[in-house]
Amino acid sequence: MKCPSCNSTDIQFRGMGYAWYPTGAFGVIALPFAKLIQISSPRYYHCNACGADSAHRTGSGKIAFAILAILALTVLGIFTALVYHGTYLLHHHLTR
């Protein structure tokens, strides 16, 4: 890996950026989602030559991020469909 600012290879891994998620509150079902969030987090690096900080997502991190985006859009679509269907049924029931 090279520094995006100066192209130096003298870089130092600083860690991953992710927060603790309350997976215990939701049980075992939430554990795979928490792992996907952890995998999709970028890795942070520091260049020893120029002092620049940068973040980089790995290939598996990009895939995990895409899976999370697809899951979020799916849940949003299902929720929207349920709200729309419920509103339609309520309106149809009230106009009888």
WOTA-V673834 format. One record per pair of residues at least 6 apart in sequence whose C-alpha atoms are under 8 Angstrom apart, sorted by the first residue. I is the first residue (numbers start at 0). GAP is how many residues later the second one is. Records with the same first field share a line. If there is no record, write none. Layout:
I->GAP + GAP
This chain:
0->8 + 10
1->6 + 7 + 8 + 9
2->6 + 7 + 8 + 44 + 49 + 51
3->50
4->45 + 47
5->43 + 44
7->39 + 41
8->38
9->37 + 38 + 39
10->34 + 35 + 36 + 37 + 38
11->33 + 34 + 35 + 36
12->30 + 31 + 32 + 33
13->29 + 30 + 31 + 32
14->28 + 29 + 30
15->25 + 26 + 27 + 28
16->24 + 25 + 26 + 27
17->19 + 20 + 23
20->13
22->7 + 8 + 11
23->6
32->35
35->28 + 29 + 32
36->27 + 28 + 31
38->21 + 22 + 25
39->17 + 20 + 21 + 22 + 23 + 24 + 25
40->16 + 20
41->13 + 14 + 15 + 16 + 19
42->12 + 13 + 14 + 15
43->9 + 10 + 11 + 12
44->8 + 9 + 10 + 11
45->6 + 7 + 8
46->6
